């Protein structure tokens, strides 16, 4: 006589943890892209206008004159 046995394995996933891990990854990726874009824009301004004009225009934009 043979006895048939079966084994069941349950895997529990913490949905809140997985969701927050995904959201953190997306947030970090977006922050990296924004930082890179800002760096590219700053380098472009430095090359196009020069550092002296860049500082002059920046101060003019802040002070409003």
N, CA, C and O atoms as a GROMACS GRO file, in nm:
protein
  260
    1UNK      N    1   0.084  -0.116   0.000
    1UNK     CA    2   0.000   0.000   0.000
    1UNK      C    3   0.090   0.124   0.000
    1UNK      O    4   0.181   0.135   0.081
    2UNK      N    5   0.063   0.215  -0.090
    2UNK     CA    6   0.141   0.338  -0.098
    2UNK      C    7   0.057   0.454  -0.047
    2UNK      O    8  -0.064   0.461  -0.070
    3UNK      N    9   0.122   0.542   0.021
    3UNK     CA   10   0.055   0.660   0.075
    3UNK      C   11   0.105   0.781  -0.002
    3UNK      O   12   0.225   0.804  -0.014
    4UNK      N   13   0.013   0.857  -0.053
    4UNK     CA   14   0.048   0.977  -0.129
    4UNK      C   15   0.046   1.097  -0.035
    4UNK      O   16  -0.055   1.124   0.031
    5UNK      N   17   0.156   1.168  -0.028
    5UNK     CA   18   0.164   1.286   0.056
    5UNK      C   19   0.189   1.409  -0.030
    5UNK      O   20   0.254   1.402  -0.134
    6UNK      N   21   0.138   1.517   0.014
    6UNK     CA   22   0.162   1.643  -0.056
    6UNK      C   23   0.206   1.747   0.046
    6UNK      O   24   0.166   1.745   0.162
    7UNK      N   25   0.289   1.836  -0.003
    7UNK     CA   26   0.342   1.941   0.084
    7UNK      C   27   0.303   2.076   0.026
    7UNK      O   28   0.324   2.101  -0.093
    8UNK      N   29   0.246   2.160   0.108
    8UNK     CA   30   0.204   2.292   0.066
    8UNK      C   31   0.293   2.396   0.133
    8UNK      O   32   0.314   2.392   0.254
    9UNK      N   33   0.344   2.488   0.052
    9UNK     CA   34   0.428   2.595   0.104
    9UNK      C   35   0.356   2.728   0.081
    9UNK      O   36   0.316   2.759  -0.031
   10UNK      N   37   0.341   2.803   0.185
   10UNK     CA   38   0.278   2.935   0.175
   10UNK      C   39   0.386   3.042   0.184
   10UNK      O   40   0.472   3.038   0.271
   11UNK      N   41   0.379   3.136   0.092
   11UNK     CA   42   0.471   3.249   0.094
   11UNK      C   43   0.390   3.375   0.120
   11UNK      O   44   0.296   3.406   0.046
   12UNK      N   45   0.426   3.445   0.224
   12UNK     CA   46   0.356   3.568   0.255
   12UNK      C   47   0.443   3.687   0.213
   12UNK      O   48   0.562   3.692   0.243
   13UNK      N   49   0.381   3.780   0.145
   13UNK     CA   50   0.450   3.898   0.096
   13UNK      C   51   0.393   4.018   0.168
   13UNK      O   52   0.271   4.034   0.177
   14UNK      N   53   0.480   4.101   0.221
   14UNK     CA   54   0.438   4.225   0.285
   14UNK      C   55   0.419   4.331   0.177
   14UNK      O   56   0.516   4.389   0.129
   15UNK      N   57   0.296   4.354   0.139
   15UNK     CA   58   0.264   4.444   0.028
   15UNK      C   59   0.308   4.587   0.060
   15UNK      O   60   0.357   4.657  -0.029
   16UNK      N   61   0.291   4.630   0.182
   16UNK     CA   62   0.331   4.766   0.220
   16UNK      C   63   0.479   4.787   0.204
   16UNK      O   64   0.523   4.892   0.158
   17UNK      N   65   0.558   4.687   0.244
   17UNK     CA   66   0.704   4.698   0.231
   17UNK      C   67   0.745   4.700   0.085
   17UNK      O   68   0.829   4.781   0.045
   18UNK      N   69   0.687   4.612   0.005
   18UNK     CA   70   0.722   4.607  -0.137
   18UNK      C   71   0.682   4.736  -0.209
   18UNK      O   72   0.755   4.785  -0.295
   19UNK      N   73   0.567   4.792  -0.173
   19UNK     CA   74   0.522   4.916  -0.235
   19UNK      C   75   0.613   5.032  -0.197
   19UNK      O   76   0.649   5.113  -0.282
   20UNK      N   77   0.651   5.039  -0.070
   20UNK     CA   78   0.738   5.149  -0.028
   20UNK      C   79   0.878   5.134  -0.088
   20UNK      O   80   0.943   5.234  -0.117
   21UNK      N   81   0.924   5.011  -0.106
   21UNK     CA   82   1.054   4.988  -0.168
   21UNK      C   83   1.052   5.034  -0.314
   21UNK      O   84   1.147   5.095  -0.362
   22UNK      N   85   0.942   5.004  -0.383
   22UNK     CA   86   0.928   5.048  -0.522
   22UNK      C   87   0.919   5.200  -0.530
   22UNK      O   88   0.984   5.262  -0.615
   23UNK      N   89   0.840   5.262  -0.441
   23UNK     CA   90   0.825   5.407  -0.442
   23UNK      C   91   0.958   5.475  -0.411
   23UNK      O   92   0.990   5.579  -0.469
   24UNK      N   93   1.037   5.417  -0.320
   24UNK     CA   94   1.168   5.474  -0.288
   24UNK      C   95   1.260   5.466  -0.410
   24UNK      O   96   1.335   5.560  -0.438
   25UNK      N   97   1.255   5.356  -0.481
   25UNK     CA   98   1.337   5.342  -0.602
   25UNK      C   99   1.299   5.443  -0.709
   25UNK      O  100   1.385   5.503  -0.772
   26UNK      N  101   1.169   5.462  -0.728
   26UNK     CA  102   1.122   5.561  -0.826
   26UNK      C  103   1.163   5.701  -0.784
   26UNK      O  104   1.208   5.780  -0.867
   27UNK      N  105   1.148   5.732  -0.656
   27UNK     CA  106   1.186   5.865  -0.607
   27UNK      C  107   1.334   5.892  -0.622
   27UNK      O  108   1.374   6.002  -0.661
   28UNK      N  109   1.416   5.793  -0.593
   28UNK     CA  110   1.561   5.810  -0.607
   28UNK      C  111   1.600   5.826  -0.754
   28UNK      O  112   1.689   5.904  -0.786
   29UNK      N  113   1.534   5.752  -0.842
   29UNK     CA  114   1.562   5.765  -0.985
   29UNK      C  115   1.525   5.904  -1.035
   29UNK      O  116   1.601   5.965  -1.110
   30UNK      N  117   1.409   5.953  -0.994
   30UNK     CA  118   1.366   6.085  -1.038
   30UNK      C  119   1.458   6.195  -0.982
   30UNK      O  120   1.490   6.291  -1.052
   31UNK      N  121   1.500   6.181  -0.857
   31UNK     CA  122   1.592   6.279  -0.798
   31UNK      C  123   1.725   6.280  -0.872
   31UNK      O  124   1.784   6.386  -0.892
   32UNK      N  125   1.772   6.163  -0.913
   32UNK     CA  126   1.896   6.155  -0.990
   32UNK      C  127   1.881   6.223  -1.125
   32UNK      O  128   1.970   6.297  -1.169
   33UNK      N  129   1.768   6.198  -1.192
   33UNK     CA  130   1.747   6.260  -1.323
   33UNK      C  131   1.736   6.412  -1.312
   33UNK      O  132   1.789   6.484  -1.396
   34UNK      N  133   1.668   6.461  -1.210
   34UNK     CA  134   1.656   6.607  -1.189
   34UNK      C  135   1.793   6.667  -1.161
   34UNK      O  136   1.825   6.774  -1.213
   35UNK      N  137   1.873   6.600  -1.078
   35UNK     CA  138   2.007   6.649  -1.048
   35UNK      C  139   2.096   6.654  -1.171
   35UNK      O  140   2.171   6.749  -1.191
   36UNK      N  141   2.088   6.549  -1.252
   36UNK     CA  142   2.168   6.548  -1.376
   36UNK      C  143   2.123   6.658  -1.472
   36UNK      O  144   2.206   6.724  -1.534
   37UNK      N  145   1.991   6.677  -1.483
   37UNK     CA  146   1.940   6.782  -1.572
   37UNK      C  147   1.985   6.920  -1.525
   37UNK      O  148   2.023   7.004  -1.606
   38UNK      N  149   1.981   6.944  -1.394
   38UNK     CA  150   2.027   7.071  -1.340
   38UNK      C  151   2.174   7.094  -1.365
   38UNK      O  152   2.216   7.206  -1.394
   39UNK      N  153   2.254   6.988  -1.352
   39UNK     CA  154   2.397   6.999  -1.378
   39UNK      C  155   2.423   7.031  -1.525
   39UNK      O  156   2.509   7.113  -1.556
   40UNK      N  157   2.350   6.966  -1.613
   40UNK     CA  158   2.366   6.993  -1.757
   40UNK      C  159   2.329   7.137  -1.788
   40UNK      O  160   2.398   7.203  -1.866
   41UNK      N  161   2.221   7.187  -1.729
   41UNK     CA  162   2.180   7.325  -1.752
   41UNK      C  163   2.284   7.424  -1.699
   41UNK      O  164   2.311   7.525  -1.764
   42UNK      N  165   2.342   7.396  -1.582
   42UNK     CA  166   2.443   7.483  -1.526
   42UNK      C  167   2.569   7.486  -1.612
   42UNK      O  168   2.626   7.592  -1.636
   43UNK      N  169   2.612   7.370  -1.659
   43UNK     CA  170   2.729   7.364  -1.746
   43UNK      C  171   2.702   7.438  -1.876
   43UNK      O  172   2.789   7.507  -1.928
   44UNK      N  173   2.581   7.424  -1.929
   44UNK     CA  174   2.545   7.494  -2.052
   44UNK      C  175   2.550   7.645  -2.032
   44UNK      O  176   2.597   7.717  -2.119
   45UNK      N  177   2.502   7.693  -1.919
   45UNK     CA  178   2.506   7.836  -1.891
   45UNK      C  179   2.649   7.884  -1.873
   45UNK      O  180   2.684   7.993  -1.919
   46UNK      N  181   2.732   7.804  -1.808
   46UNK     CA  182   2.872   7.842  -1.791
   46UNK      C  183   2.944   7.850  -1.924
   46UNK      O  184   3.023   7.942  -1.947
   47UNK      N  185   2.919   7.757  -2.012
   47UNK     CA  186   2.985   7.756  -2.142
   47UNK      C  187   2.932   7.869  -2.230
   47UNK      O  188   3.008   7.934  -2.301
   48UNK      N  189   2.801   7.892  -2.224
   48UNK     CA  190   2.740   7.992  -2.312
   48UNK      C  191   2.769   8.135  -2.271
   48UNK      O  192   2.800   8.217  -2.357
   49UNK      N  193   2.760   8.167  -2.143
   49UNK     CA  194   2.774   8.305  -2.097
   49UNK      C  195   2.903   8.332  -2.022
   49UNK      O  196   2.945   8.448  -2.012
   50UNK      N  197   2.966   8.230  -1.970
   50UNK     CA  198   3.085   8.249  -1.889
   50UNK      C  199   3.049   8.263  -1.742
   50UNK      O  200   2.937   8.301  -1.709
   51UNK      N  201   3.143   8.234  -1.655
   51UNK     CA  202   3.112   8.235  -1.512
   51UNK      C  203   3.080   8.373  -1.457
   51UNK      O  204   2.997   8.385  -1.367
   52UNK      N  205   3.144   8.478  -1.508
   52UNK     CA  206   3.119   8.613  -1.456
   52UNK      C  207   2.977   8.658  -1.490
   52UNK      O  208   2.905   8.708  -1.404
   53UNK      N  209   2.937   8.640  -1.614
   53UNK     CA  210   2.800   8.677  -1.653
   53UNK      C  211   2.697   8.590  -1.584
   53UNK      O  212   2.587   8.636  -1.554
   54UNK      N  213   2.731   8.464  -1.560
   54UNK     CA  214   2.638   8.374  -1.491
   54UNK      C  215   2.609   8.424  -1.350
   54UNK      O  216   2.494   8.428  -1.307
   55UNK      N  217   2.714   8.462  -1.277
   55UNK     CA  218   2.696   8.513  -1.141
   55UNK      C  219   2.622   8.647  -1.145
   55UNK      O  220   2.535   8.672  -1.062
   56UNK      N  221   2.657   8.732  -1.240
   56UNK     CA  222   2.592   8.864  -1.253
   56UNK      C  223   2.443   8.847  -1.282
   56UNK      O  224   2.360   8.913  -1.220
   57UNK      N  225   2.409   8.758  -1.374
   57UNK     CA  226   2.269   8.736  -1.408
   57UNK      C  227   2.194   8.668  -1.293
   57UNK      O  228   2.076   8.696  -1.270
   58UNK      N  229   2.260   8.581  -1.221
   58UNK     CA  230   2.198   8.514  -1.106
   58UNK      C  231   2.164   8.617  -0.997
   58UNK      O  232   2.052   8.617  -0.944
   59UNK      N  233   2.260   8.702  -0.965
   59UNK     CA  234   2.234   8.806  -0.864
   59UNK      C  235   2.127   8.905  -0.911
   59UNK      O  236   2.048   8.954  -0.830
   60UNK      N  237   2.125   8.933  -1.039
   60UNK     CA  238   2.024   9.021  -1.094
   60UNK      C  239   1.886   8.957  -1.082
   60UNK      O  240   1.788   9.026  -1.052
   61UNK      N  241   1.876   8.828  -1.103
   61UNK     CA  242   1.747   8.759  -1.092
   61UNK      C  243   1.700   8.753  -0.947
   61UNK      O  244   1.581   8.765  -0.920
   62UNK      N  245   1.793   8.735  -0.854
   62UNK     CA  246   1.756   8.728  -0.713
   62UNK      C  247   1.716   8.866  -0.660
   62UNK      O  248   1.614   8.880  -0.592
   63UNK      N  249   1.796   8.967  -0.692
   63UNK     CA  250   1.771   9.102  -0.640
   63UNK      C  251   1.657   9.172  -0.716
   63UNK      O  252   1.591   9.260  -0.661
   64UNK      N  253   1.634   9.135  -0.841
   64UNK     CA  254   1.526   9.194  -0.918
   64UNK      C  255   1.561   9.322  -0.989
   64UNK      O  256   1.471   9.399  -1.023
   65UNK      N  257   1.687   9.348  -1.012
   65UNK     CA  258   1.723   9.468  -1.088
   65UNK      C  259   1.796   9.434  -1.213
   65UNK      O  260   1.834   9.524  -1.288
   0.00000   0.00000   0.00000
